[in-house]
Amino acid sequence: MNESETIGELRRRDMEPIDGNRLAVLSALDTSSGTAVAASPQATARTIQPVVPGFDPTSLRCAAECRLRELIWKHEDLVSRIKEFCQETDEAKVQERLRLLTDAYRVDEAITPRLFQLGVTLRRVFRLPFPLDIFIQSKQDMNAFCIASRKGNRLVVCLPSGLVNALTPQELLYIMGHEIGHALLRPEDAPSIWEDQVQHFSPLEGAWIRALGRAREISCDRFGLLACQDVCVASMTAFRLATGLAQEWISLDAATAYARHFEDLSAMAELVDLEDAAWRTHPFDSLRVKALVAFSKSETYIQALGGKVAAVPAVEMEQEIEAMLAVLLDPDILRLENEKEEEAKGRFLINGALVILAADGEVGLEQVAWVKAHFDTEWAEEEIAEIVHKMSTEEFREHLHEELVATGHVLWAKLPELECARLFHVMCNVARSGGGLCDPRMEALDQLRQMLHLGHEIASEVLENSESPGSGEDEPVAARGDDGEPAEDTGDQPSLDSGRCSTDLELEDILPAIRQVFSGGGPRDRQAAMREIFRLLPGKRLTPRVRDEIDNALTTAAHRGIVRTEGGLLYSDCRTISDYPRELLKKHLVGVMKGSWWEEEEAIRAAARRLGFGKAGANIQAEFRSAIRGALRQGLL
């Protein structure tokens, strides 16, 4: 395939007109041998009905997806973090897929007419107003995808050759229809959380986002069924991909039988630990088959094809599917949805401070007054005296412990890990005040760490960078003024930022260190990589702030092709400037110059720094000069 036919340079062209109101699907030929086989238990060469005129693809969204989208999008802070962390990563994923297509074969009617006809069929079935291209990658995996072109004026479906050779044409229609659903329903409306982004979202937020992703898969399965219009074929395809079995081993009643597997699983939900299911990005395959069978009987499906026969009401069908998806939700997390985290934070800090100060002896009036001053409580003097009295009783201390466990669980579920680390940092500051870090206080801190579900490593770093909120570790908890009364609060509140280094890191300082770390050796997990990167940054303390900056820089490095994430590990991606596709170099040049005038040498040096190269050597200059000439021809500069 020549360069002009890659996804980045697709020329404008119109699809040939298609006659007739109904389309005949190709006889299902075995794609590997060319011999005739049955595409479905019913018949071969069955007809495919286009959707009714004016059909709205968004009407195929399942009710669970609609509800979860509304739930997530009403939380402005969560939406802003999704835009900051998820959508940029998803865009990088799209760009990576576009890069993969440069080495793929674009289906040509003259070479592979039967594959070409599948695209014609799909465009007709969904009444797509824009072209649909099919690319084939020489890969043996089973992961297809569909994305919009860069200009958004066509859809591109990519199929691995292993998938094409394993499935019948009608089964391929189901797969391709499913992937088209992802593109038509806008991927950004159902973001994904990658492993390196978990710390930015609370477990509850993660549960919402993953549940939304699972619901999106159910919605897209409906597109697949509309594409092949045979629930037995759709169910058979899902079963074959889940099990890897060839069609010859499967009975004609696979759909009904496999759907019962989910019924058996859901019946055991109270006996079997399904905790891991809440972290799945896709529903169980047996659930998907059962949901497909329910959708095939619904008025939503029948009416989409212009049918008039009586069918199951849409509301009833959606309720059935929502009940199925609910099996995958973690009830322990979801029941905390209405808890107010701000109130929980206040109670946790106050009670935690009291427990820490009481760990090494009796709590006195001065200590409780210090807690009142530093945590902005509204205790009157008689209440302070009462608290001092209660703290001497075992019953009240047990009550404090129980409340800390409860509020800690709420905070773990509703706050990102980094926010929980900030709360723990405040507790570490409290522990360092007055008597300092004695063994009883360290034990109390460890209990608080467990209540917030923080790992030992991050807790140790937080403790290392904490400091006393008072005037020094050897000072009493509440220093006395000249009149014998507790000194006024100076506003020096405990804060996660209190131990940070004096100078902030620049992204351009960290990216070359990342490139240097990954220039040799194999993959690394994120924590190991962060430690190696830090060692290349002289004169810096590993404070939580510096840790955050290195972590964010790793995410940026993934977007800029310096590293890539695979299987939970970080790998080197583009080791040299020659590894970067020309189109990506143009993109980074445009990002650096931002529409202003630059000297060529200066622009090249800035673009090189953006990609983590310490200096712009001869090869880097040559590659960027070539990219500049191409960008000028395209009108990008």
FIKOL-436679 format. One record per residue: y, x, z of N, C-alpha, C in turn; residue in three letters. Coordinates in steps of 0.1 Angstrom, whole numbers, plus 5000, padded with zeros to 4 digits. Layout:
FIKOL-436679
YXZYXZYXZala;...
end
This chain:
FIKOL-436679
498850095000500050005000501250095000met;502250064990503450154990504450105001asn;505350195003506250175014507050045013glu;507350005000508249884998507549765003ser;506149765005505449645009505149645024glu;505649735032505449735046506249625052thr;505949595065506649485071508149515072ile;508549645074509949675075510749655063gly;510049655051510749645038510249535029glu;509649425036509149315028510149255019leu;509849245006510849184997510749034997arg;511848964994511948824994511148774982arg;510248674984509548614974509148474978arg;508948384969508548244973507048224970asp;506448144979505048104977504948014965met;503848024958503547934947503547784952glu;503947684944503847544948502447504949pro;502147414958500847364961500747214957ile;499847184949499647044945498746964954asp;498946834955498146744963498546734977gly;498146624983498546594997497546645006asn;496346675002495246725010494746855005arg;494246945013493847075009492347085011leu;491647135001490247165003490047305008ala;489347315020489047445025487947515017val;488047645016487047715009485647695015leu;484647685006483247685011483047805020ser;482447775032482347885042481347985037ala;481848095032480948205028480848305038leu;479648365041479548475050480348585044asp;481448635052482348735047481748865045thr;480648895051480049025049479049035038ser;478348925035477248925025477648845013ser;478548745014478848655003477948545001gly;476948525009476048415008476548295015thr;476148175010476648055015476048015029ala;476847985039476447945052477247825056val;476847745066477547635070478747685079ala;479947635076481147665084481147585097ala;480447475097480447385109479147305108ser;478847245120477647165120477747045110pro;478947005106479046885098478846915083gln;479646995078479647015063480447135059ala;480247175046481147275041482147215032thr;483147295029484247245019484847115024ala;485047095037485646975041487146975039arg;487846865040489246865037490046885049thr;491246945047492146975058493446885056ile;493846815066494946725064496246795069gln;497346795061498546845066499146755077pro;499946815086500546735097501546635090val;501846535098502746435092504146495090val;504846435080506246485077507146475090pro;507946575092508846575104508146615117gly;506946665115506146705127506846815135phe;507046805148507746895157506646985163asp;506547115160505547205166505647205181pro;506847195187507047205201506347085208thr;506046985201505346865207503946905212ser;503447015207502047065211502047135224leu;503247165229503247225243502547135253arg;501647195260501047105271501947085282cys;501746975289502646935300502747045311ala;501647115313501647225323502647335319ala;502747365307503647465302505147415304glu;505347295300506747235301507147235316cys;506247195325506647195339506947335344arg;506147425341506347565346507547625340leu;507847605327509047655321510347605329arg;510247475332511447415339511547475353glu;510347495359510347545373510947685373leu;510547775364511047915363512447915359ile;512847845349514247855344515347795353trp;514947735363515947685373516247785383lys;515547895384515848005393516548115386his;517948115387518748205379518448355381glu;518148395394517848535397516548575390asp;515548485391514248515384514448535369leu;515248445363515448445349516148575345val;517048625353517848745350516848865350ser;515948865360514948975361513948965349arg;513548845345512748835334513348895321ile;514648865320515348915308515549065309lys;515649115321515849265323514649345321glu;513449295327512249375327511249325316phe;511049195315509949145307510349135292cys;511449075289511749055275512049185267gln;512549285274512749405267511449475264glu;510449465274509149515272508449445261thr;508549305261507949225250508449265237asp;509849295236510449335224509849465219glu;509649555229509049685225507649665220ala;506949565226505549535221505549485207lys;506549405204506749355190507049465180val;507949555185508249675176507049765174gln;506249775184504949855183504049785173glu;503949655173503049585164503649595149arg;504949595148505549615135505249755129leu;505249855138504849985134503449995130arg;502549925137501149925133500949875119leu;501749775115501549715102501849805090leu;502549915093502850015082501650075076thr;500550075083499250125077498250015074asp;498749895075497749785072497849735058ala;496849665053496749605040497349465040tyr;498349445031498949315029498049235019arg;497549125023496649045015497249005002val;496549044991497049014978496048924971asp;496548814965495648714959494748774948glu;495148884941494348944931493249024936ala;493349064949492349154955491449074964ile;491949004973491248924983491648774982thr;491248704972491748564970491348474981pro;490248484987489848394997490648405010arg;490948535013491848555025493248505021leu;493748525009495048475005495048325006phe;493948255003493948115003494048055017gln;493548135027493748095041495248085045leu;496048175040497448175043498048055036gly;497648025023498147905016497847775024val;496647775029496147655036497047635049thr;497247745056497947735069499447695067leu;499947745056501347715054501547565050arg;500547515043500547375039500247285051arg;499247325059498947235071500047225080val;500747325083501947325093503247295086phe;503247275073504447255065505547355069arg;505147485068506047595071507047605061leu;508347615064509447615054509647765050pro;508847855054509147995051507748065048phe;507748175041506548245037505648285049pro;504448305046503448345056502648465050leu;502748585055501948695051500848725060asp;499748775054498548815062498348965059ile;498249035070497849185070496549205076phe;495749305071494449335076494549485081ile;494149505094494049635099492649675100gln;492349805097491049855097490649885112ser;490349785119489949795134488849705137lys;488049745147486849665150487049575162gln;488249575168488449485179488649345174asp;488949245183489049105180490349045183met;491449135184492749085188493649065176asn;493848945172494848915161496248885167ala;497248885159498548845164499448795153phe;500448725156501448675146502848695152cys;503648745144505048775148505948735136ile;507248705140508248685129508748815124ala;509048825111509648945105510948975112ser;511449095110512649145116513849045114arg;513848995101514948905098514648765101lys;513448735106513148595110512948505099gly;512748545087512648455075511248445070asn;510248495078508848475074507948505086arg;506748455086505748485096504748585091leu;504248675100503348775096502148765106val;500948735100499748735107498948865105val;498448925116497649045114496349025120cys;495249055112493849035116493149165115leu;492449205126491649325125490449295116pro;489949395108488849375099487649335106ser;487449385119486249345126486149195129gly;487349135131487448995133487148915120leu;487748965109487448895096486048895093val;485349015095483949025091483048945100asn;483448915112482648845122482648695121ala;483748635116483948495116483948435102leu;483648305102483748225089485148195086thr;485448155074486848125070487448015079pro;486647915082487147805091487447855105gln;486547945110486847995123488148085123glu;488348155112489548235110490748145110leu;490648025104491747935104492147895119leu;491147875127491447845141492147965148tyr;491648085146492348205152493748215147ile;493948205134495248225128496148115132met;495647995133496547875138496947905152gly;496047955161496447985174497548085175his;497448195167498448295167499748245161glu;499748165151500948105146501648015157ile;500847955165501447875177502247965186gly;501748085188502548185197503948215191his;503948225177505148265171506148145170ala;505548025167506447905166506947855180leu;506247885190506647845204507547945211leu;507948055204508848155209508148235220arg;507748355218507048435228507948455240pro;509248465238510148495250510248375260glu;509748255256509648145265508548155275asp;507548245272506448265280506248415283ala;507048475291507048625292505748675299pro;505548795297504348865304504848965314ser;504048975325504349085335503449195333ile;503949315330503149435328502949495342trp;501949585342501549645355502749725361glu;503549785353504649865359505849785362asp;505749645361506849565364506549475377gln;505349485382504949395393505949405405val;506349525408507249545420508549475419gln;508949425407510249355405510049205407his;508849155410508649015411507748985423phe;508048875430507248845442505948785437ser;504948785446503648725442503748585437pro;504648505444504848365439505448365425leu;506448445423507048455409506048495399glu;505248595403504148645394503148535391gly;502848445402501848335400502448235390ala;503748205391504348115382504348165367trp;504648295366504748355352503348355346ile;502348395354501048405348500448265345arg;500748165354500348035351500947985338ala;502248015336502947975324502248035312leu;501848165313501148235302499748165299gly;499048125310497748055307498047915301arg;499047845305499347715299499747735284ala;500447845281500847875267499647895259arg;498547955264497347975256496747835253glu;496747745263496247605260497047545249ile;498347555249499247495239498847555225ser;498647685225498447755212497047725207cys;496047695216494747645211494847515203asp;495847435206496047315199496547335185arg;497347445183497647485169496447525162phe;495547595169494247645162493447525158gly;493347415166492547305163493147225151leu;494547215151495147155139494947235126leu;494747365128494547445116493147425110ala;492147425119490747405113490247255114cys;490847175122490647035123489146995125gln;488447075133487047055137486847115151asp;486747025161486647075174485447155177val;484347125169483147205170483347345166cys;484047365154484347495149485247565159val;486347495164487247565174486447605187ala;485647525192484847555204483847665201ser;483247655189482247765186482947895185met;484147905179484948025178485248085192thr;485747995201486048045214484848095221ala;483748025219482448075226481948205220phe;482048215207481548345200482448465204arg;483748445205484548555209484348585224leu;484048485232483848515246482448585249ala;481448555241480148605243479748715234thr;480348725222479948825212478748785204gly;478248665206477048625199477248575185leu;476248605176476348555163476048405162ala;476448345152476248195151474848155151gln;473948235146472548195145471848175159glu;472448225169471848215183472448085190trp;473348015184474047915192473647775187ile;473447685196473047545192474247465187ser;473947355181474947265175475847195186leu;475247195198475947125209476647225218asp;477147335213477747435221479047385228ala;479847305221481147265227480947185240ala;480047085239479847005251479147085262thr;478147165259477447245269478347345275ala;479147415267479947525273481047465281tyr;481547345278482647285286482047255300ala;480747225301480147195314480147315323arg;480247435317480247565325481547565334his;482647515328483847505336483747405347phe;483047295344482847185355482047245366glu;481047325363480247395373481047485381asp;481947565374482747665381483747595390leu;484447495385485447425393484847355405ser;483547305404482847245415482547345426ala;482547475422482247585432483447655437met;484647595433485847665437486047695452ala;485547595460485747615474484647715480glu;483647745472482647835477482747975471leu;483247985459483448105452484848155453val;485048285456486348345457487048355443asp;487948265439488548265426489948335427leu;490148415437491548475439491948555427glu;491048625421491348705409491748615397asp;491248495397491548405386493048375385ala;493748375396495248355396495948465389ala;495348585388496048695381495648705367trp;494848615362494448615348495548585339arg;495648645327496748615317496248505308thr;494848485307494348375299493448285308his;493248165304492348075312490948115309pro;489948065317488548085314488248025301phe;487348085293487048035280486447895280asp;485647875291484947745292486047635295ser;487147675302488247585304488947545291leu;489147655283489847635270489047535261arg;487647555261486847465253486947325258val;486847305271486947165277488347105274lys;489447185274490747135271490847105256ala;490247185248490247145233489547015230leu;488346995237487646865235488546755240val;489246765251490146655256491246635246ala;491846745241492946725231492546665218phe;491246695214490846635201490646485202ser;490546425214490446285215491746215218lys;492846295219494146235223494946175212ser;495846095216496746035206497746145200glu;498046245208498846355203498246415191thr;496946445191496246515180496046415168tyr;495646295171495446195161496746165153ile;497846145161499146105155499746225147gln;499446345151499946465144499346465129ala;498146415128497546405114497746275108leu;498546185113498846055107497745955110gly;496945975119495845885122496345755130gly;495645645128495945525135494945475145lys;493845545146492745495154493145505169val;492445425177492745425192492345565197ala;493045615206492745745212493245755227ala;492745855233493145875247494645895249val;495345825257496845835259497145985262pro;498246025257498646165259498846195274ala;499446105282499646125296498246155303val;497246075300495946085306495346215302glu;495446255290494946385285495646505292met;496946495294497646605300497346615315glu;497146505321496746505336495446575337gln;494446545328493146605329493246755328glu;494046805318494146945316494947015327ile;495946955333496647015344495647025356glu;494746935358493846945369492847065366ala;492547085354491647205351492447335354met;493647345350494447465352494747495367leu;494747385374495047395389494047475396ala;492747485390491747555397492047705397val;492847755388493247895387494447935395leu;495047835402496247865410495847905424leu;496547995430496348035444497047945454asp;496347855460497047755469497747815480pro;497247935485497947995497499348045493asp;499548085480500848125476501748005472ile;501147915465501947805460502447705471leu;501747705482502147615493503447665500arg;503747795497504947855503506147835494leu;506047755483507047745473508347695479glu;508247595488509447535494510047605506asn;509347715510509847795522511147865518glu;512147875527513447935524513348085529lys;513348175519513148315522514348375530glu;515548325528516748375536516548355551glu;516048235554515848205568514648285573glu;513648305565512548385569512948535571ala;513848585562514348725564515048735577lys;515948645581516648655593515748655605gly;514748565605513848555617512948685618arg;512548735606511748855606512448975612phe;513748995607514549105612514749105627leu;515148985632515548975646514248985654ile;513148915651511948925659511349065658asn;511449125646510849255644511649365652gly;512949345653513749445661513449425676ala;513249305681512849285695511549345698leu;510549325689509249385691509249535691val;510049595682510149745682510749795695ile;511849735699512549785711511749755723leu;510849655723510049635735508749715735ala;508449785724507249855723507049965733ala;508150035737508050145746508550115760asp;508549985764508949955777509549815778gly;510149785789510849655791512149645782glu;512449525778513649505770514749465780val;515949535779517049505788518149435781gly;519149395789520349325783521049405772leu;521149535774521849615764521149605750glu;519749615751519049615738519149485731gln;519049375738519149235732520549215727val;521549265734522949255729523149335716ala;522449455716522449535703521949455691trp;520749385694520149305683521149195679val;521749135689522749025685523849085677lys;524349205680525549255673525149295659ala;523949355657523549415644522949315635his;522449195640521849105631522548965631phe;523848965636524748855634524048725639asp;523548735651522948615657524048535665thr;523848415669524848335676524348315690glu;523648415696523248395710524348405720trp;524348305729525348315740524748405751ala;525648445761525148545771523948485779glu;523948355781522848305789521548305780glu;521748295767520548305758519948445758glu;520848545758520448685759519648705771ile;520148655783519448675795518048605795ala;518048495788516748425788515748495779glu;516248555768515348635759514848755767ile;515648825775515248935782514148895792val;514248775798513248735807511948695800his;512048625788510848595781510148715776lys;510848815772510248935766509249005776met;509448975789508549035799507248955800ser;507148845793505848765794505048785782thr;503648795784502748815773502748695764glu;502948575769502848455761503948455750glu;505248505754506348505745506148615734phe;505548725738505348835729504248785718arg;503248715723502248665713502948565704glu;503848485709504648385701505448465690his;506048575694506848655685505948705674leu;504748755678503848815668503348705658his;503048595663502648485654503748445644glu;504948435649506048405640506348515630glu;506148635634506348755625505248745614leu;504048715618502948705608503348595597val;503748485603504048365594505248405585ala;506348455590507548485582507248605573thr;506448705577506048815568505248765556gly;504448665558503648615547504548545537his;505548465542506448405533507248505525val;507748615532508548715525507648785515leu;506448815518505548885509505348795496trp;505148665498504948575487506148555478ala;507348555485508548515478509548625474lys;509248745479510248855476509448965468leu;510149035459509549145452509249255462pro;508349345458507949455467509149535471glu;510049565462511149645466512049585476leu;512149455476512949385486512349385499glu;510949375499510249385512510349525518cys;510449625509510649765513512049785520ala;513049715515514349715521514349665535arg;513649555537513549495550512749595560leu;511749655555511049755563511949875566phe;512849905557513750015559514649985571his;515149865572515949825583515149835596val;513849795596513049805608512849955612met;512750045602512550185605513850245611cys;515050195606516250235612516350195627asn;515850075630515850025644514950115652val;513750145647512850225654513350365658ala;514250415649514750555651515950545662arg;516450435665517550425674517150445688ser;518050485697517750495711516650605714gly;515550555718514450655722513750725710gly;514050675698513450745686512050695683gly;511350775674510050735669508950775678leu;508750705689507650725698506350655693cys;505250685698503950635693503950475694asp;504350415705504350265705505250205694pro;506350265691507250215681506550235667arg;505950345665505250365653504150265651met;503450225661502350125660503049985657glu;504149965663504849835660505249835645ala;505849945640506249955626505049935617leu;503849995620502749975612502249825611asp;502449755622502049615622503049535613gln;504349575614505349505605505049545590leu;504649665588504249705574503149615569arg;502149595577501049515572501449365570gln;502349315579502849185577503549165564met;504249265559504949265546504049305535leu;502849335537501849375527502349495519his;502949595526503449715520502349825521leu;502149895510501150005510501650125518gly;500750205523501050325531502050415524his;501850445511502650545504504150505504glu;504450375500505850335499506450325513ile;505650285523506150265537506450405542ala;505650505539505950645544507150695538ser;507450675525508650715519509850645525glu;509750515528510850445534511150505548val;510150525556510350585569510950715569leu;510450805559511050935558512550935555glu;512950835548514450835544515250735552asn;514650695563515450605572516250695582ser;517250625589517950705599518550605609glu;518850655621519350565631520650495627ser;520750365630522050295626523150325636pro;522850385647523850415657524450555654gly;525050615664525750745662524750865663ser;523550845666522550955666521350905673gly;520150975670518850935675518850945690glu;519651035696519551055710520450965718asp;521250885711522150795718521350675722glu;521850595733521250475737521350375726pro;520550265727520550165716521950105715val;522650075726523950015726524850105734ala;525650195727526550285734527650205741ala;528050255753529050185761530450235758arg;531450145759532850185757533450225770gly;534750265770535350305782535350205793asp;535350075789535349975800534049935805asp;532950005800531649975805530949865797gly;531649805788531049705780530449765767glu;529549695761528949745748530049775738pro;529949885731530949925721530949825710ala;532149805703532249715692531349765680glu;530849665673530049695661531049755650asp;530649875645531549945636531249895621thr;530349805620529949765606528949855600gly;528449955607527450045601526049985602asp;525849885593524649815594523449895588gln;522249875593521049935587520949895572pro;520649995564520649965549519650055543ser;519050005532518050095525518850205518leu;520050185515520850295508521350405518asp;521150385531521750475540521250615539ser;520050635534519450765533519550825519gly;520250765510520250815496520950945494arg;520651015483521251145481522751125477cys;523451225478524951205476525351185461ser;524551235452524851215438523751135431thr;524151045422523250955415522651035403asp;521450995400520751055388521250985376leu;521351065365521651005352520350995344glu;520250885336519050865328518750985319leu;519851045314519651165305519051285313glu;519151285326518551385334517051365336asp;516651235336515251205339514351205327ile;514851155316514051145304513451285299leu;514251395299513651515295512551565305pro;512751525318511651565328510451485325ala;510551355321509451275317508751335305ile;509451375295508851435283508151565287arg;508751645296508151765300506851745307gln;506851645316505551615324504451575315val;504751495304503751445296503451535283phe;504151645283503951735272502551805272ser;501951815283500651865285499751785294gly;498451805293497551725302497351595296gly;496551515304496151385300496951275306gly;496351155306497151035312497351055327pro;498250975332498550975347498850835351arg;498550805364498950675369500450685372asp;501050575374502550575375503050655388arg;502350645399502750705411502650865409gln;501550905404501451055402502451105392ala;502751025382503751065372505151075379ala;505450975387506750985394506951105403met;505851145410505851265418506151385410arg;505451395399505651515390507051525384glu;507551405381508851405375509951445386ile;509751395398510651425409510751575411phe;509551645410509551785413510351865402arg;510651805391511451865381512951835382leu;513251765392514651725395515151805407leu;515651925406516052005417517251945425pro;517251965438518351925446518451775449gly;517351705447517351565449516351535461lys;516751435469515851385479515151265473arg;513851245476513051135471513351005480leu;514550955478514950835486514450715478thr;514450595484514050475476514950455464pro;516250495465517050475453516650575442arg;516350695445515950795435514550745429val;513750695438512450645433512650535423arg;513550445426513850335417514350385404asp;515250485404515850535392514750605383glu;513850675389512750735382511850625376ile;511550525384510650415379511350345367asp;512650315368513350245357513350335345asn;513450465347513550565336512150565329ala;511050555336509750545330509650425321leu;510150315326510150185317510950215305thr;512150275306512950305294512250405285thr;511550505291510850595283509750525274ala;509150425280508150355272508750275261ala;509950225263510750155252511150255241his;511350375245511850475235510850565229arg;509550525232508450605225508150735231gly;508650765243508250885250506850875256ile;506650765263505250735269504850595264val;503550565267503050435265502050405276arg;501950275279501050225289499750165283thr;498650215288497350165283496350165294glu;495750045297494750035308495250085321gly;496550055324497150095337497550235339gly;497350315328497750455328498850485318leu;499650595321500750635312500250745303leu;500450735290500050845281501350895274tyr;501251015269502351065260502250985247ser;503450945241503450865229503850955218asp;505150965215505651045204506051185210cys;505151275208505351415214506451485207arg;506551475194507551545187508451445179thr;509551495174510451405166509651355153ile;508751435148508051385136507051275139ser;506751245152505851135155506650995154asp;507951005154508750875154508850825140tyr;508550695138508750625125510250635121pro;510550655109511950665104512750545108arg;512150425108512950305111513350305126glu;512550365135512850375149513950475151leu;513950585144515050685145516350615141leu;516350535130517550465126518050375137lys;517150305143517550215154518150285166lys;517650405169518250475181519650535177his;519750575164521050625160522150515161leu;521750395156522650275157522950245172val;521950255180522150225195523150325201gly;523050455197523950555202525350535197val;525550515184526850515178527650385181met;526950275182527550145186528750105178lys;528650135165529650085156530950175155gly;530950285163532150365163531950495154ser;532950565151532950685143532450805151trp;531450885145530950995152530851115142trp;531051235147530651355139529151355138glu;528651395127527151395125526451475135glu;526851595138526251685148526251615161glu;527351555165527451495178526551375179glu;526451295169525551185169524051225170ala;523751325163522351375164521951425178ile;522951505184522651555198522551435207arg;523351335206523351215215522051135213ala;521551125200520351045198519151125203ala;519151265202518051345207517951325222ala;519151335229519151315243518551175247arg;518951075239518450935241516850935241arg;516251015233514851025232514151125241leu;515051185250514451275260514251425255gly;514851455244514751595239515951675245phe;515651785251516651865258517651925249gly;517251965237518252015227517751965213lys;518751965204518451925190518152045181ala;516852085180516452195172516552165157gly;516052255149516152235134515352115130ala;514152095135513251985131513951855134asn;514551845147515151725151516351695142ile;517151795139518351775131517951725117gln;516851785111516451745098515951605098ala;515151565108514651425108515851325110glu;516751355119517851255121518851255109phe;518951365102519851365090519251275079arg;517851285078517251195068517351055072ser;517251025086517350885091518850835088ala;519850925090521250885088521450845073ile;520850925064520950885050520350755047arg;519150725052518550595050519350485056gly;519850505068520650405075521950375067ala;522550475061523750455053523450365041leu;522250395034521850325023521650175026arg;521050155038520850015043522049945048gln;523150015050524349955055524249945070gly;523350015077523250005092524350095098leu;524850195091525950275097527150265088leu;
end
